[in-house]
């Protein structure tokens, strides 16, 4: 008797053995059956009058569903809106103001008599108006920060800190004061001022634009060196908003240096040299982000100096025991408030140590 898969007479001659036929490789799985366009009615359904044996199934929708189509449209609309707003945004970021060139004034102060000296720098400081000054960066104190209408507390602090860093590098760093270094100061300036800065050192001139001593303090290394690195400092910092896009910081500091002749030994006479620096800085938001500053105005009084000396490139101090003809109509005290108006002034006797 034939198996359940074979006809009673057995496998027809010429047919493949083992119950296989030419349709064995065709698999009618569930998905194939469901996808068929024609579907056979059940026996009960076929009992009805004139009922056909099969019925046509509605076509399957293989495209995107409505929800997916809506999501795609929403993404496209959002993307298009973003592009449109980026191109036609009515509130464009304001353009940064062009950086102004630095305006500088350097006024030498000539002593009215011989420059006082002593072998001990501490003794000179103790008998001078700088006796109560702080040492180094401690004398550059930050005021209590206050946010402005358009700048946060943090941004105001950043501006004040940048100015303090500039003052430290440009007037307290020994490598700058007598070693000729400029990079510590240069990296703190807005990049648009670098050409003017470089030209000032490549081709110094007393033209109110290109004096190295308008950017920083530096002494003629062939004449003087630091006798004491504990430089005395006192002054103030003030920050104010000048527009919705800019902050302005004003620095007013008096710095006192103990100097002696270059190459002299520790027993050589020491004298004091005073520099009053009034600097105005401006910051836009890029400057704050880059920790850089725009130096707008530099007003410097320095002495004891000889009025005949060119103070644009280096400061050429008059040292202990040296004298110079008085310059200017009246004595100028760099410790006092107010500004001098002469291109060369006389160093007031009250500004010198009493020895």
C-alpha positions as CSV (number, residue, x, y, z in Angstrom):
1,X,0.0,0.0,0.0
2,X,1.3,3.4,-1.0
3,X,2.3,5.9,1.6
4,X,0.1,8.9,2.4
5,X,2.1,11.0,0.0
6,X,1.9,8.6,-3.0
7,X,-0.9,7.5,-5.2
8,X,-2.2,3.9,-4.7
9,X,-0.5,2.7,-7.9
10,X,2.8,3.9,-6.6
11,X,5.0,6.6,-8.0
12,X,4.4,7.2,-11.7
13,X,7.1,6.1,-14.0
14,X,9.7,8.8,-14.6
15,X,8.7,10.8,-11.6
16,X,11.3,11.6,-8.9
17,X,11.6,9.1,-6.2
18,X,10.8,9.5,-2.5
19,X,7.4,11.2,-3.0
20,X,9.0,14.3,-4.4
21,X,7.5,16.1,-7.4
22,X,8.3,19.2,-9.4
23,X,6.4,21.5,-7.0
24,X,8.1,20.3,-3.8
25,X,10.4,23.4,-3.8
26,X,7.4,25.8,-3.7
27,X,6.6,26.8,-0.2
28,X,3.2,28.3,0.6
29,X,3.9,29.9,3.9
30,X,1.5,32.1,5.9
31,X,2.7,35.4,4.4
32,X,2.2,34.0,0.9
33,X,-1.3,32.9,1.6
34,X,-2.3,36.2,3.2
35,X,-1.0,38.1,0.3
36,X,-3.0,36.1,-2.3
37,X,-5.5,38.3,-4.2
38,X,-8.1,35.4,-4.3
39,X,-9.4,33.7,-1.2
40,X,-11.6,30.6,-1.1
41,X,-14.9,30.8,0.7
42,X,-15.6,28.4,3.5
43,X,-18.1,25.6,3.0
44,X,-20.8,27.4,4.9
45,X,-20.3,30.5,2.8
46,X,-20.5,28.5,-0.4
47,X,-24.0,27.1,0.7
48,X,-25.6,30.4,-0.2
49,X,-27.3,30.8,-3.5
50,X,-25.1,31.7,-6.4
51,X,-22.1,32.2,-4.1
52,X,-18.9,32.0,-6.1
53,X,-16.2,29.7,-4.9
54,X,-13.7,32.4,-4.3
55,X,-13.7,36.1,-3.5
56,X,-11.3,38.9,-4.3
57,X,-9.4,40.3,-1.3
58,X,-8.8,44.1,-1.1
59,X,-5.2,45.0,-2.1
60,X,-2.7,45.5,0.7
61,X,-1.3,49.0,1.3
62,X,2.5,48.6,1.5
63,X,3.3,52.4,1.5
64,X,4.0,54.6,4.5
65,X,1.3,54.8,7.2
66,X,-0.5,58.1,7.8
67,X,1.4,58.6,11.0
68,X,4.8,58.1,9.4
69,X,3.9,60.4,6.5
70,X,2.8,63.2,9.0
71,X,6.1,62.7,10.9
72,X,8.2,63.1,7.7
73,X,6.2,66.2,6.8
74,X,6.8,67.7,10.2
75,X,10.5,67.1,10.1
76,X,10.7,68.7,6.6
77,X,8.8,71.8,7.8
78,X,11.0,72.1,10.9
79,X,14.2,71.8,8.8
80,X,13.0,74.3,6.3
81,X,12.0,76.8,9.0
82,X,15.5,76.4,10.6
83,X,17.2,77.2,7.3
84,X,14.9,80.2,6.7
85,X,15.5,81.6,10.2
86,X,19.2,81.2,9.8
87,X,19.2,83.2,6.6
88,X,16.5,85.7,7.3
89,X,16.8,86.0,11.1
90,X,15.5,89.5,12.1
91,X,17.8,89.6,15.2
92,X,21.2,89.2,13.7
93,X,24.2,89.2,16.1
94,X,25.6,92.8,16.1
95,X,28.9,93.2,14.3
96,X,31.8,93.9,16.5
97,X,33.0,97.5,16.5
98,X,36.3,98.1,14.8
99,X,39.2,98.3,17.2
100,X,40.5,101.8,17.7
101,X,44.3,102.4,17.6
102,X,45.9,103.0,21.0
103,X,46.3,106.7,21.9
104,X,49.3,107.1,24.3
105,X,51.0,109.9,26.2
106,X,54.3,109.4,28.1
107,X,55.4,112.3,30.3
108,X,58.9,112.3,31.8
109,X,59.2,113.8,35.3
110,X,62.6,115.5,36.0
111,X,63.9,115.7,39.6
112,X,64.5,119.2,41.0
113,X,67.6,118.0,42.9
114,X,69.9,115.0,43.1
115,X,68.0,111.7,43.2
116,X,68.0,110.3,46.8
117,X,69.7,106.9,47.3
118,X,70.5,104.3,49.9
119,X,72.0,100.9,50.1
120,X,68.8,99.3,51.4
121,X,65.7,99.4,49.2
122,X,63.4,98.7,52.2
123,X,64.6,101.8,53.9
124,X,63.9,103.9,50.8
125,X,60.4,102.5,50.6
126,X,59.8,103.0,54.3
127,X,60.6,106.8,53.9
128,X,58.6,107.3,50.7
129,X,54.9,107.8,49.9
130,X,54.9,104.1,48.9
131,X,55.5,102.9,52.4
132,X,51.9,101.6,52.7
133,X,51.7,100.2,49.2
134,X,51.2,96.5,48.7
135,X,53.7,94.3,47.0
136,X,53.3,93.2,43.4
137,X,50.0,91.8,42.1
138,X,48.5,92.2,45.6
139,X,48.3,95.9,45.0
140,X,46.0,95.4,42.0
141,X,42.8,94.6,43.7
142,X,39.5,93.8,42.0
143,X,36.4,95.8,43.0
144,X,33.2,94.1,44.0
145,X,31.8,93.0,40.7
146,X,28.3,94.2,39.7
147,X,26.4,93.0,36.7
148,X,25.2,95.6,34.2
149,X,22.2,95.8,32.1
150,X,23.7,93.6,29.4
151,X,26.6,91.8,31.0
152,X,26.6,89.3,33.8
153,X,28.7,89.2,37.0
154,X,30.9,86.6,35.4
155,X,31.5,88.7,32.3
156,X,32.4,91.8,34.4
157,X,34.8,89.7,36.5
158,X,36.4,88.4,33.3
159,X,37.0,91.9,32.1
160,X,38.5,93.0,35.4
161,X,40.7,89.9,35.6
162,X,42.0,90.4,32.1
163,X,43.0,93.9,32.9
164,X,44.7,92.8,36.1
165,X,46.6,90.2,34.1
166,X,47.7,92.9,31.6
167,X,48.9,95.1,34.4
168,X,50.9,92.3,36.0
169,X,52.5,91.3,32.7
170,X,53.2,94.8,31.4
171,X,54.5,96.4,34.6
172,X,55.6,93.7,37.1
173,X,57.2,90.9,35.1
174,X,61.0,91.2,35.4
175,X,61.5,89.7,31.9
176,X,59.4,92.6,30.5
177,X,60.9,95.3,32.7
178,X,64.5,94.8,31.9
179,X,64.7,91.7,29.6
180,X,63.0,93.1,26.6
181,X,60.2,90.4,26.5
182,X,56.9,91.5,24.9
183,X,55.0,88.2,24.3
184,X,53.4,88.1,27.8
185,X,51.8,91.4,27.0
186,X,51.1,90.8,23.3
187,X,49.0,87.7,23.8
188,X,46.5,89.7,26.0
189,X,45.7,92.2,23.3
190,X,42.9,92.1,20.8
191,X,44.2,90.7,17.5
192,X,43.3,93.8,15.6
193,X,45.8,95.8,17.7
194,X,48.7,93.5,17.1
195,X,49.9,95.4,14.0
196,X,50.2,98.6,15.9
197,X,51.9,96.8,18.8
198,X,54.5,95.2,16.6
199,X,55.1,98.4,14.7
200,X,55.7,100.2,18.0
201,X,58.6,97.9,18.8
202,X,59.9,97.5,15.3
203,X,59.9,101.3,14.7
204,X,59.4,103.1,18.0
205,X,58.3,106.8,17.7
206,X,57.1,109.5,20.1
207,X,54.1,110.2,17.9
208,X,51.3,109.2,20.3
209,X,50.8,105.9,18.6
210,X,54.0,103.9,18.5
211,X,55.8,104.3,21.8
212,X,56.7,100.9,23.5
213,X,56.5,102.6,26.9
214,X,52.8,103.4,26.1
215,X,52.1,99.6,26.0
216,X,54.3,98.5,28.9
217,X,57.0,99.6,31.4
218,X,60.6,98.8,30.4
219,X,63.9,100.3,31.5
220,X,67.0,100.8,29.5
221,X,68.9,97.6,30.3
222,X,72.2,99.2,29.8
223,X,71.5,101.8,32.5
224,X,69.4,100.2,35.3
225,X,68.3,96.9,36.8
226,X,65.9,95.9,39.5
227,X,67.5,96.1,43.0
228,X,64.3,94.5,44.6
229,X,61.7,92.5,42.8
230,X,59.1,93.5,45.5
231,X,57.6,96.3,43.4
232,X,55.2,98.5,45.4
233,X,51.7,99.0,43.8
234,X,48.6,100.9,44.6
235,X,45.6,101.8,42.5
236,X,42.0,101.2,41.4
237,X,40.0,99.4,38.8
238,X,36.5,100.4,37.6
239,X,34.2,98.7,35.1
240,X,31.2,100.3,33.4
241,X,29.0,99.4,30.5
242,X,29.3,101.8,27.6
243,X,26.8,100.1,25.2
244,X,24.8,96.9,25.1
245,X,27.8,95.3,23.4
246,X,30.9,96.8,25.2
247,X,32.4,97.0,28.6
248,X,35.0,99.6,29.6
249,X,37.5,99.2,32.4
250,X,39.7,102.1,33.7
251,X,42.9,101.3,35.6
252,X,44.8,103.9,37.6
253,X,47.9,102.6,39.3
254,X,51.1,104.0,40.8
255,X,54.1,101.6,40.7
256,X,57.4,102.2,42.5
257,X,60.6,100.3,41.5
258,X,63.9,100.0,43.4
259,X,66.7,100.4,40.8
260,X,70.5,100.4,40.8
261,X,73.1,100.8,38.0
262,X,73.3,97.8,35.7
263,X,76.1,95.4,36.7
264,X,76.7,97.0,40.1
265,X,77.0,94.9,43.2
266,X,74.6,94.7,46.2
267,X,76.4,97.6,48.0
268,X,75.6,100.0,45.2
269,X,73.2,102.9,45.9
270,X,69.6,102.2,45.2
271,X,67.0,104.7,44.1
272,X,63.3,104.7,43.6
273,X,61.6,105.2,40.3
274,X,57.8,105.9,40.1
275,X,55.4,105.2,37.2
276,X,51.8,106.4,37.2
277,X,49.7,104.5,34.6
278,X,46.2,105.5,33.7
279,X,44.9,102.9,31.2
280,X,41.5,102.5,29.5
281,X,40.4,99.2,28.1
282,X,37.4,98.1,26.1
283,X,35.8,94.7,25.8
284,X,33.3,93.2,23.4
285,X,31.9,89.7,23.8
286,X,34.6,88.2,21.6
287,X,37.3,89.8,23.8
288,X,35.7,88.4,26.9
289,X,35.5,84.9,25.4
290,X,39.2,85.1,24.2
291,X,40.5,86.7,27.5
292,X,41.8,89.6,25.5
293,X,41.5,93.4,25.7
294,X,41.5,96.5,23.6
295,X,43.8,99.1,25.0
296,X,42.3,102.5,24.1
297,X,44.2,105.1,26.1
298,X,47.5,105.0,27.9
299,X,48.6,108.0,30.0
300,X,51.9,107.6,31.7
301,X,53.9,109.8,34.1
302,X,57.4,108.5,35.0
303,X,60.4,109.8,36.9
304,X,63.0,110.7,37.8
305,X,63.8,111.1,34.1
306,X,65.7,113.8,32.2
307,X,63.4,115.7,29.8
308,X,66.1,115.6,27.1
309,X,65.9,111.7,27.1
310,X,63.6,110.0,24.6
311,X,61.2,108.0,26.8
312,X,59.3,106.4,23.8
313,X,61.4,103.3,23.4
314,X,62.8,102.8,26.9
315,X,62.7,104.6,30.2
316,X,66.2,105.9,31.0
317,X,66.1,106.4,34.8
318,X,68.2,109.0,36.7
319,X,69.7,106.9,39.5
320,X,70.9,107.8,43.0
321,X,73.0,111.0,43.1
322,X,72.2,112.0,39.5
323,X,70.5,115.3,38.6
324,X,68.7,116.8,35.7
325,X,67.4,120.2,34.7
326,X,63.8,120.7,35.7
327,X,61.3,120.4,32.9
328,X,57.8,121.8,32.8
329,X,56.3,124.7,34.5
330,X,55.6,123.2,37.9
331,X,56.3,120.2,40.0
332,X,54.1,117.1,39.2
333,X,53.3,114.6,41.9
334,X,52.5,111.1,40.4
335,X,51.0,110.1,43.8
336,X,48.3,112.9,43.5
337,X,45.1,112.6,41.6
338,X,44.5,114.6,38.5
339,X,46.4,114.6,35.2
340,X,49.5,116.5,34.2
341,X,49.3,118.6,31.0
342,X,53.0,119.2,30.2
343,X,55.0,117.0,27.8
344,X,57.7,117.1,30.4
345,X,57.1,117.8,34.1
346,X,59.1,118.3,37.3
347,X,59.1,115.5,39.8
348,X,57.8,117.1,43.1
349,X,60.0,116.8,46.1
350,X,57.2,115.2,48.0
351,X,57.3,112.2,45.6
352,X,60.9,111.4,46.6
353,X,62.0,109.4,49.6
354,X,63.2,111.3,52.6
355,X,66.8,110.0,53.4
